Amino acid sequence: MQTDIAPPDGFVPHDRRSPLTEPWEPIFVRRTEEAVILGLQARPAHANGRGFVHGGLLMALADNAMGLTCAHGVGGDRSLVTVNLSLDFLASAQIGQWLAFETTFVKPGSTLCFAQAFVTADGHPCARANGVFRVVSRG
């Protein structure tokens, strides 16, 4: 049976929603000087047919966390779009676990930004992501 858990200290409801992530709510965020970390408790809506967390969810939220972290790094009125994204699956994540999407490396540039993130399930690595983002002006 699934039991709701409180998010870890420092996580608050994520204020940036999209039609893609709406069914996955609630999603939480914790901001640091270096990163925007996303988190959520895995629920049945996040699962694949085998009963563990779907890789598409891991990829989409890793993309989101890396993009937000890169945007934070380049600052100003800049926005980013994903140019390349890869994800290595290290272990499965189970329903009920706390998932965190934390960007661990960013190399910002004026046109491209490179990032790496780790996805953890209850603190244990379950995926590693790499992304390249194009820096664009908003508007």
mmCIF file of the C-alpha atoms, coordinates in Angstrom:
data_MODEL
# 
_entry.id   MODEL 
# 
loop_
_atom_site.group_PDB 
_atom_site.id 
_atom_site.type_symbol 
_atom_site.label_atom_id 
_atom_site.label_alt_id 
_atom_site.label_comp_id 
_atom_site.label_asym_id 
_atom_site.label_entity_id 
_atom_site.label_seq_id 
_atom_site.pdbx_PDB_ins_code 
_atom_site.Cartn_x 
_atom_site.Cartn_y 
_atom_site.Cartn_z 
_atom_site.occupancy 
_atom_site.B_iso_or_equiv 
_atom_site.pdbx_formal_charge 
_atom_site.auth_seq_id 
_atom_site.auth_comp_id 
_atom_site.auth_asym_id 
_atom_site.auth_atom_id 
_atom_site.pdbx_PDB_model_num 
ATOM 1   C CA . MET A 1 1   ? 0.000  0.000  0.000   1.00 0.00 ? 1   MET A CA 1 
ATOM 2   C CA . GLN A 1 2   ? 1.279  3.446  -0.925  1.00 0.00 ? 2   GLN A CA 1 
ATOM 3   C CA . THR A 1 3   ? 1.789  5.944  1.871   1.00 0.00 ? 3   THR A CA 1 
ATOM 4   C CA . ASP A 1 4   ? 2.354  9.605  1.138   1.00 0.00 ? 4   ASP A CA 1 
ATOM 5   C CA . ILE A 1 5   ? 5.630  10.864 2.517   1.00 0.00 ? 5   ILE A CA 1 
ATOM 6   C CA . ALA A 1 6   ? 6.574  14.427 3.292   1.00 0.00 ? 6   ALA A CA 1 
ATOM 7   C CA . PRO A 1 7   ? 9.201  15.841 0.941   1.00 0.00 ? 7   PRO A CA 1 
ATOM 8   C CA . PRO A 1 8   ? 12.713 16.146 2.386   1.00 0.00 ? 8   PRO A CA 1 
ATOM 9   C CA . ASP A 1 9   ? 13.718 19.415 4.047   1.00 0.00 ? 9   ASP A CA 1 
ATOM 10  C CA . GLY A 1 10  ? 14.046 22.333 1.676   1.00 0.00 ? 10  GLY A CA 1 
ATOM 11  C CA . PHE A 1 11  ? 11.632 21.015 -0.976  1.00 0.00 ? 11  PHE A CA 1 
ATOM 12  C CA . VAL A 1 12  ? 8.566  23.130 -1.754  1.00 0.00 ? 12  VAL A CA 1 
ATOM 13  C CA . PRO A 1 13  ? 5.850  22.695 -4.400  1.00 0.00 ? 13  PRO A CA 1 
ATOM 14  C CA . HIS A 1 14  ? 7.257  23.308 -7.887  1.00 0.00 ? 14  HIS A CA 1 
ATOM 15  C CA . ASP A 1 15  ? 5.799  26.510 -9.315  1.00 0.00 ? 15  ASP A CA 1 
ATOM 16  C CA . ARG A 1 16  ? 6.557  25.835 -12.982 1.00 0.00 ? 16  ARG A CA 1 
ATOM 17  C CA . ARG A 1 17  ? 3.961  23.509 -14.442 1.00 0.00 ? 17  ARG A CA 1 
ATOM 18  C CA . SER A 1 18  ? 3.413  22.160 -17.928 1.00 0.00 ? 18  SER A CA 1 
ATOM 19  C CA . PRO A 1 19  ? 0.773  20.001 -19.616 1.00 0.00 ? 19  PRO A CA 1 
ATOM 20  C CA . LEU A 1 20  ? 3.302  17.125 -19.735 1.00 0.00 ? 20  LEU A CA 1 
ATOM 21  C CA . THR A 1 21  ? 4.039  17.129 -16.013 1.00 0.00 ? 21  THR A CA 1 
ATOM 22  C CA . GLU A 1 22  ? 0.520  17.964 -14.794 1.00 0.00 ? 22  GLU A CA 1 
ATOM 23  C CA . PRO A 1 23  ? -0.514 14.274 -14.395 1.00 0.00 ? 23  PRO A CA 1 
ATOM 24  C CA . TRP A 1 24  ? 2.647  13.635 -12.372 1.00 0.00 ? 24  TRP A CA 1 
ATOM 25  C CA . GLU A 1 25  ? 1.931  16.265 -9.693  1.00 0.00 ? 25  GLU A CA 1 
ATOM 26  C CA . PRO A 1 26  ? 2.796  16.967 -7.004  1.00 0.00 ? 26  PRO A CA 1 
ATOM 27  C CA . ILE A 1 27  ? 6.345  17.790 -8.056  1.00 0.00 ? 27  ILE A CA 1 
ATOM 28  C CA . PHE A 1 28  ? 8.638  19.593 -5.632  1.00 0.00 ? 28  PHE A CA 1 
ATOM 29  C CA . VAL A 1 29  ? 11.694 21.793 -6.053  1.00 0.00 ? 29  VAL A CA 1 
ATOM 30  C CA . ARG A 1 30  ? 14.689 22.759 -3.955  1.00 0.00 ? 30  ARG A CA 1 
ATOM 31  C CA . ARG A 1 31  ? 16.934 25.564 -5.162  1.00 0.00 ? 31  ARG A CA 1 
ATOM 32  C CA . THR A 1 32  ? 20.592 25.910 -4.218  1.00 0.00 ? 32  THR A CA 1 
ATOM 33  C CA . GLU A 1 33  ? 23.291 28.339 -5.370  1.00 0.00 ? 33  GLU A CA 1 
ATOM 34  C CA . GLU A 1 34  ? 24.322 25.822 -8.048  1.00 0.00 ? 34  GLU A CA 1 
ATOM 35  C CA . ALA A 1 35  ? 21.230 23.822 -8.984  1.00 0.00 ? 35  ALA A CA 1 
ATOM 36  C CA . VAL A 1 36  ? 17.481 23.458 -9.298  1.00 0.00 ? 36  VAL A CA 1 
ATOM 37  C CA . ILE A 1 37  ? 16.630 20.041 -7.841  1.00 0.00 ? 37  ILE A CA 1 
ATOM 38  C CA . LEU A 1 38  ? 13.293 18.429 -8.628  1.00 0.00 ? 38  LEU A CA 1 
ATOM 39  C CA . GLY A 1 39  ? 11.687 15.713 -6.531  1.00 0.00 ? 39  GLY A CA 1 
ATOM 40  C CA . LEU A 1 40  ? 8.569  13.628 -6.224  1.00 0.00 ? 40  LEU A CA 1 
ATOM 41  C CA . GLN A 1 41  ? 7.246  10.531 -4.554  1.00 0.00 ? 41  GLN A CA 1 
ATOM 42  C CA . ALA A 1 42  ? 6.813  7.768  -7.136  1.00 0.00 ? 42  ALA A CA 1 
ATOM 43  C CA . ARG A 1 43  ? 3.146  6.881  -7.561  1.00 0.00 ? 43  ARG A CA 1 
ATOM 44  C CA . PRO A 1 44  ? 1.198  4.422  -9.736  1.00 0.00 ? 44  PRO A CA 1 
ATOM 45  C CA . ALA A 1 45  ? 0.744  7.172  -12.384 1.00 0.00 ? 45  ALA A CA 1 
ATOM 46  C CA . HIS A 1 46  ? 4.558  7.143  -12.791 1.00 0.00 ? 46  HIS A CA 1 
ATOM 47  C CA . ALA A 1 47  ? 4.814  3.400  -13.389 1.00 0.00 ? 47  ALA A CA 1 
ATOM 48  C CA . ASN A 1 48  ? 5.265  1.305  -16.507 1.00 0.00 ? 48  ASN A CA 1 
ATOM 49  C CA . GLY A 1 49  ? 3.523  -2.008 -17.223 1.00 0.00 ? 49  GLY A CA 1 
ATOM 50  C CA . ARG A 1 50  ? 6.028  -3.873 -15.054 1.00 0.00 ? 50  ARG A CA 1 
ATOM 51  C CA . GLY A 1 51  ? 5.151  -1.820 -11.985 1.00 0.00 ? 51  GLY A CA 1 
ATOM 52  C CA . PHE A 1 52  ? 8.284  0.303  -11.570 1.00 0.00 ? 52  PHE A CA 1 
ATOM 53  C CA . VAL A 1 53  ? 8.908  3.934  -12.518 1.00 0.00 ? 53  VAL A CA 1 
ATOM 54  C CA . HIS A 1 54  ? 8.799  4.535  -16.275 1.00 0.00 ? 54  HIS A CA 1 
ATOM 55  C CA . GLY A 1 55  ? 12.038 5.622  -17.928 1.00 0.00 ? 55  GLY A CA 1 
ATOM 56  C CA . GLY A 1 56  ? 10.197 8.349  -19.829 1.00 0.00 ? 56  GLY A CA 1 
ATOM 57  C CA . LEU A 1 57  ? 9.321  10.068 -16.556 1.00 0.00 ? 57  LEU A CA 1 
ATOM 58  C CA . LEU A 1 58  ? 12.952 9.852  -15.412 1.00 0.00 ? 58  LEU A CA 1 
ATOM 59  C CA . MET A 1 59  ? 14.149 11.305 -18.707 1.00 0.00 ? 59  MET A CA 1 
ATOM 60  C CA . ALA A 1 60  ? 11.576 14.109 -18.843 1.00 0.00 ? 60  ALA A CA 1 
ATOM 61  C CA . LEU A 1 61  ? 12.232 15.300 -15.286 1.00 0.00 ? 61  LEU A CA 1 
ATOM 62  C CA . ALA A 1 62  ? 16.025 14.984 -15.637 1.00 0.00 ? 62  ALA A CA 1 
ATOM 63  C CA . ASP A 1 63  ? 15.721 17.148 -18.777 1.00 0.00 ? 63  ASP A CA 1 
ATOM 64  C CA . ASN A 1 64  ? 13.637 19.645 -16.830 1.00 0.00 ? 64  ASN A CA 1 
ATOM 65  C CA . ALA A 1 65  ? 16.042 19.777 -13.859 1.00 0.00 ? 65  ALA A CA 1 
ATOM 66  C CA . MET A 1 66  ? 19.125 20.199 -16.080 1.00 0.00 ? 66  MET A CA 1 
ATOM 67  C CA . GLY A 1 67  ? 17.448 22.854 -18.223 1.00 0.00 ? 67  GLY A CA 1 
ATOM 68  C CA . LEU A 1 68  ? 16.312 24.853 -15.195 1.00 0.00 ? 68  LEU A CA 1 
ATOM 69  C CA . THR A 1 69  ? 19.781 24.586 -13.648 1.00 0.00 ? 69  THR A CA 1 
ATOM 70  C CA . CYS A 1 70  ? 21.448 25.734 -16.870 1.00 0.00 ? 70  CYS A CA 1 
ATOM 71  C CA . ALA A 1 71  ? 19.002 28.668 -17.123 1.00 0.00 ? 71  ALA A CA 1 
ATOM 72  C CA . HIS A 1 72  ? 19.880 29.571 -13.550 1.00 0.00 ? 72  HIS A CA 1 
ATOM 73  C CA . GLY A 1 73  ? 23.578 29.423 -14.502 1.00 0.00 ? 73  GLY A CA 1 
ATOM 74  C CA . VAL A 1 74  ? 23.345 31.657 -17.575 1.00 0.00 ? 74  VAL A CA 1 
ATOM 75  C CA . GLY A 1 75  ? 20.940 34.070 -15.867 1.00 0.00 ? 75  GLY A CA 1 
ATOM 76  C CA . GLY A 1 76  ? 19.257 37.110 -17.302 1.00 0.00 ? 76  GLY A CA 1 
ATOM 77  C CA . ASP A 1 77  ? 16.492 36.945 -19.850 1.00 0.00 ? 77  ASP A CA 1 
ATOM 78  C CA . ARG A 1 78  ? 17.844 33.777 -21.454 1.00 0.00 ? 78  ARG A CA 1 
ATOM 79  C CA . SER A 1 79  ? 15.944 30.572 -21.981 1.00 0.00 ? 79  SER A CA 1 
ATOM 80  C CA . LEU A 1 80  ? 17.109 27.127 -23.065 1.00 0.00 ? 80  LEU A CA 1 
ATOM 81  C CA . VAL A 1 81  ? 15.929 24.430 -25.423 1.00 0.00 ? 81  VAL A CA 1 
ATOM 82  C CA . THR A 1 82  ? 17.192 20.861 -25.392 1.00 0.00 ? 82  THR A CA 1 
ATOM 83  C CA . VAL A 1 83  ? 19.569 19.972 -28.233 1.00 0.00 ? 83  VAL A CA 1 
ATOM 84  C CA . ASN A 1 84  ? 20.646 16.517 -27.037 1.00 0.00 ? 84  ASN A CA 1 
ATOM 85  C CA . LEU A 1 85  ? 19.623 14.320 -24.131 1.00 0.00 ? 85  LEU A CA 1 
ATOM 86  C CA . SER A 1 86  ? 20.799 10.891 -23.031 1.00 0.00 ? 86  SER A CA 1 
ATOM 87  C CA . LEU A 1 87  ? 19.992 8.812  -19.984 1.00 0.00 ? 87  LEU A CA 1 
ATOM 88  C CA . ASP A 1 88  ? 21.694 5.727  -18.603 1.00 0.00 ? 88  ASP A CA 1 
ATOM 89  C CA . PHE A 1 89  ? 19.470 3.520  -16.452 1.00 0.00 ? 89  PHE A CA 1 
ATOM 90  C CA . LEU A 1 90  ? 21.399 2.269  -13.420 1.00 0.00 ? 90  LEU A CA 1 
ATOM 91  C CA . ALA A 1 91  ? 18.634 0.632  -11.357 1.00 0.00 ? 91  ALA A CA 1 
ATOM 92  C CA . SER A 1 92  ? 14.854 0.575  -11.197 1.00 0.00 ? 92  SER A CA 1 
ATOM 93  C CA . ALA A 1 93  ? 12.864 2.982  -9.039  1.00 0.00 ? 93  ALA A CA 1 
ATOM 94  C CA . GLN A 1 94  ? 9.813  1.672  -7.205  1.00 0.00 ? 94  GLN A CA 1 
ATOM 95  C CA . ILE A 1 95  ? 6.427  3.117  -6.371  1.00 0.00 ? 95  ILE A CA 1 
ATOM 96  C CA . GLY A 1 96  ? 6.583  4.865  -3.001  1.00 0.00 ? 96  GLY A CA 1 
ATOM 97  C CA . GLN A 1 97  ? 10.230 5.916  -3.275  1.00 0.00 ? 97  GLN A CA 1 
ATOM 98  C CA . TRP A 1 98  ? 11.344 9.554  -3.182  1.00 0.00 ? 98  TRP A CA 1 
ATOM 99  C CA . LEU A 1 99  ? 12.901 10.482 -6.530  1.00 0.00 ? 99  LEU A CA 1 
ATOM 100 C CA . ALA A 1 100 ? 15.355 13.384 -6.763  1.00 0.00 ? 100 ALA A CA 1 
ATOM 101 C CA . PHE A 1 101 ? 16.709 14.889 -9.998  1.00 0.00 ? 101 PHE A CA 1 
ATOM 102 C CA . GLU A 1 102 ? 19.914 16.751 -9.195  1.00 0.00 ? 102 GLU A CA 1 
ATOM 103 C CA . THR A 1 103 ? 22.195 18.435 -11.703 1.00 0.00 ? 103 THR A CA 1 
ATOM 104 C CA . THR A 1 104 ? 25.799 17.869 -10.655 1.00 0.00 ? 104 THR A CA 1 
ATOM 105 C CA . PHE A 1 105 ? 27.715 19.607 -13.457 1.00 0.00 ? 105 PHE A CA 1 
ATOM 106 C CA . VAL A 1 106 ? 27.042 22.587 -15.682 1.00 0.00 ? 106 VAL A CA 1 
ATOM 107 C CA . LYS A 1 107 ? 29.326 24.199 -18.236 1.00 0.00 ? 107 LYS A CA 1 
ATOM 108 C CA . PRO A 1 108 ? 27.501 27.313 -19.368 1.00 0.00 ? 108 PRO A CA 1 
ATOM 109 C CA . GLY A 1 109 ? 28.298 29.048 -22.618 1.00 0.00 ? 109 GLY A CA 1 
ATOM 110 C CA . SER A 1 110 ? 26.911 31.874 -24.683 1.00 0.00 ? 110 SER A CA 1 
ATOM 111 C CA . THR A 1 111 ? 25.240 29.522 -27.187 1.00 0.00 ? 111 THR A CA 1 
ATOM 112 C CA . LEU A 1 112 ? 25.412 26.024 -25.644 1.00 0.00 ? 112 LEU A CA 1 
ATOM 113 C CA . CYS A 1 113 ? 25.197 24.774 -22.085 1.00 0.00 ? 113 CYS A CA 1 
ATOM 114 C CA . PHE A 1 114 ? 26.260 21.266 -21.027 1.00 0.00 ? 114 PHE A CA 1 
ATOM 115 C CA . ALA A 1 115 ? 24.911 19.468 -17.964 1.00 0.00 ? 115 ALA A CA 1 
ATOM 116 C CA . GLN A 1 116 ? 24.978 16.156 -16.134 1.00 0.00 ? 116 GLN A CA 1 
ATOM 117 C CA . ALA A 1 117 ? 22.427 15.001 -13.575 1.00 0.00 ? 117 ALA A CA 1 
ATOM 118 C CA . PHE A 1 118 ? 21.817 12.024 -11.346 1.00 0.00 ? 118 PHE A CA 1 
ATOM 119 C CA . VAL A 1 119 ? 18.425 10.609 -10.487 1.00 0.00 ? 119 VAL A CA 1 
ATOM 120 C CA . THR A 1 120 ? 18.162 8.921  -7.115  1.00 0.00 ? 120 THR A CA 1 
ATOM 121 C CA . ALA A 1 121 ? 15.439 6.750  -5.588  1.00 0.00 ? 121 ALA A CA 1 
ATOM 122 C CA . ASP A 1 122 ? 15.493 7.035  -1.792  1.00 0.00 ? 122 ASP A CA 1 
ATOM 123 C CA . GLY A 1 123 ? 19.078 8.283  -2.135  1.00 0.00 ? 123 GLY A CA 1 
ATOM 124 C CA . HIS A 1 124 ? 20.307 5.439  -4.351  1.00 0.00 ? 124 HIS A CA 1 
ATOM 125 C CA . PRO A 1 125 ? 21.369 6.248  -7.944  1.00 0.00 ? 125 PRO A CA 1 
ATOM 126 C CA . CYS A 1 126 ? 18.925 4.910  -10.537 1.00 0.00 ? 126 CYS A CA 1 
ATOM 127 C CA . ALA A 1 127 ? 19.862 6.996  -13.607 1.00 0.00 ? 127 ALA A CA 1 
ATOM 128 C CA . ARG A 1 128 ? 22.519 9.327  -14.987 1.00 0.00 ? 128 ARG A CA 1 
ATOM 129 C CA . ALA A 1 129 ? 21.596 11.979 -17.555 1.00 0.00 ? 129 ALA A CA 1 
ATOM 130 C CA . ASN A 1 130 ? 23.589 14.189 -19.901 1.00 0.00 ? 130 ASN A CA 1 
ATOM 131 C CA . GLY A 1 131 ? 22.140 17.140 -21.742 1.00 0.00 ? 131 GLY A CA 1 
ATOM 132 C CA . VAL A 1 132 ? 23.129 19.845 -24.163 1.00 0.00 ? 132 VAL A CA 1 
ATOM 133 C CA . PHE A 1 133 ? 20.970 22.970 -24.255 1.00 0.00 ? 133 PHE A CA 1 
ATOM 134 C CA . ARG A 1 134 ? 20.847 25.858 -26.717 1.00 0.00 ? 134 ARG A CA 1 
ATOM 135 C CA . VAL A 1 135 ? 20.776 29.264 -25.079 1.00 0.00 ? 135 VAL A CA 1 
ATOM 136 C CA . VAL A 1 136 ? 18.157 31.530 -26.664 1.00 0.00 ? 136 VAL A CA 1 
ATOM 137 C CA . SER A 1 137 ? 16.731 34.952 -25.871 1.00 0.00 ? 137 SER A CA 1 
ATOM 138 C CA . ARG A 1 138 ? 13.189 34.973 -24.519 1.00 0.00 ? 138 ARG A CA 1 
ATOM 139 C CA . GLY A 1 139 ? 10.627 36.665 -26.603 1.00 0.00 ? 139 GLY A CA 1 
# 
